[in-house]
């Protein structure tokens, strides 16, 4: 089931880029990011309240709060840079470079999360790197 969710995530991530590229024409990229963030905020809280999960807020521990806040900061910074890149670059080139985050993520999972390094993961990371280079150059 996770594969279906991951594929839907990929589809909507692609739509984000295409819709954003059209939407940021003649709009400051920081303003566009702020507008997008408000929409995401309303949507996410709507889902939380619609599913009744808002009652679980009190059970969130300090460590989780800290890392969720740090993740939110990283998300915001990523979006600001992404929208600026998308505004001044071609979507077909910006998207693959943005998805290079996969390679950074794999590397950080090995270093920070102490996940097992496998030959398959290393080869996959190398192929993603080569694919990104082919699409950008």
C-alpha positions in Angstrom: 0.0 0.0 0.0 2.9 2.4 0.7 3.9 2.2 -3.0 0.5 3.6 -4.0 0.9 6.5 -1.6 4.4 7.1 -2.8 3.3 7.1 -6.5 0.5 9.5 -5.7 3.0 11.7 -3.8 5.2 11.7 -6.9 2.3 12.6 -9.2 1.2 15.5 -7.0 4.8 16.7 -6.5 5.1 16.9 -10.2 1.9 18.8 -10.4 3.2 21.2 -7.7 6.1 22.1 -10.0 4.0 22.6 -13.1 1.3 24.5 -11.4 3.8 26.7 -9.5 5.8 27.5 -12.6 2.6 28.8 -14.2 1.4 30.6 -11.0 4.6 32.4 -10.2 4.8 34.3 -13.5 5.0 38.0 -12.5 4.7 37.1 -8.8 7.6 37.4 -6.3 8.8 33.9 -5.4 8.7 34.6 -1.7 5.2 35.8 -1.8 4.2 32.8 -3.9 5.8 30.5 -1.3 3.8 32.3 1.5 0.5 31.8 -0.4 1.3 28.2 -1.1 2.2 27.7 2.6 -1.2 29.1 3.8 -3.0 26.8 1.5 -1.0 23.8 2.8 -1.6 24.9 6.3 -5.4 25.1 5.9 -5.5 21.8 4.0 -3.4 19.9 6.6 -5.3 21.2 9.6 -8.6 20.5 7.8 -7.5 16.9 7.4 -6.4 16.7 11.1 -9.8 18.1 12.3 -11.8 16.0 9.8 -10.2 12.8 11.0 -10.5 13.8 14.7 -6.7 13.6 15.3 -6.5 17.1 16.9 -7.1 15.5 20.3 -3.6 13.8 20.0 -1.7 17.1 20.1 -1.2 16.9 23.9 0.4 13.5 23.7 3.3 14.8 21.5 6.6 14.6 23.3 9.3 17.4 23.5 11.7 15.5 21.2 9.0 15.1 18.6 8.0 18.8 18.9 11.6 19.8 18.4 12.2 17.7 15.3 8.9 18.5 13.8 9.6 22.2 14.2 13.1 21.8 12.7 11.6 19.8 9.8 9.1 22.6 9.3 11.9 25.2 9.2 13.8 23.0 6.7 10.6 22.7 4.6 10.1 26.4 4.5 13.7 27.1 3.5 13.5 24.4 0.8 10.3 25.9 -0.6 11.8 29.4 -0.7 14.8 28.2 -2.6 12.7 25.9 -4.8 10.3 28.7 -5.9 13.1 31.1 -6.6 14.9 28.4 -8.7 11.6 27.6 -10.5 10.9 31.2 -11.2 14.2 31.9 -12.9 14.9 28.4 -14.3 13.2 25.9 -16.6 10.9 23.5 -14.7 12.3 20.5 -16.5 15.8 21.3 -15.2 14.8 22.6 -11.7 12.8 19.5 -10.9 15.5 16.9 -11.3 18.0 19.0 -9.3 15.4 19.4 -6.6 14.8 15.6 -6.6 18.6 15.2 -6.0 17.4 15.6 -2.4 17.0 11.8 -2.7 20.8 11.4 -2.8 21.3 13.8 0.1 18.6 12.0 2.0 20.2 8.6 1.4 23.5 10.0 2.6 22.0 11.6 5.7 20.1 8.4 6.5 23.4 6.6 6.6 25.1 9.3 8.7 22.4 10.5 11.1 19.9 7.6 11.3 22.6 4.9 11.1 20.8 3.0 8.4 22.6 0.1 6.7 24.7 1.0 3.7 24.0 -1.6 1.0 25.5 -2.0 -2.5 22.0 -1.6 -4.0 21.5 1.7 -2.3 24.9 3.0 -3.3 24.3 2.0 -6.9 20.8 3.6 -6.9 22.3 6.8 -5.5 25.0 6.8 -8.2 22.3 6.2 -10.9 20.2 9.1 -9.5 23.2 11.3 -9.6 24.1 10.4 -13.2 20.4 10.9 -14.2 20.3 14.3 -12.6 23.5 15.3 -14.4 22.2 14.0 -17.8 18.9 16.0 -17.4 20.7 19.2 -16.3 23.7 19.4 -18.6 
